[in-house]
Amino acid sequence: MINIFKIVSFLEGISYILLLGLGMYYKYFLDDPTYVKMFGMPHGVLFIAYIILAILLKYKLKWSGVTFGIVCLLSLLPFGTFFVGKYLKN
């Protein structure tokens, strides 16, 4: 399950960067919200999957509150989820 979580965390990070980078650029500078709609839903689904998997792994791997907090904090920072795979040990 940890490998699935690492994959989801990577994909969630990619979707977040695309949403913030391309989506916001097109919406606010070119007045075209198409990319926000296109990247917003996949990012939302991946974010929810990330949080659910983090909760499941917290209990399965008996993470401390600090580890769980760091994993959740990394989901909010751009590029943060790219470090989850390095932070967690199999």
C-alpha angles and dihedrals in degrees: 000000000000091000090053089050091052091051092048091047091053093048091045089054092050091049091048092052091047091048094048096038108038100015097052093040093055093041099049104026101034098027092234115128093184095103093048088056092044096050098030100072097047090046091051093049092047092047092053091047089050093053094044091049090047090053092048092048092048090064098034096050095031094236117190119244089255094055092047091047092051092049090051093045091052089057090063098049122080107248088010097114090056088070096051092084091054093043095052123068122212 
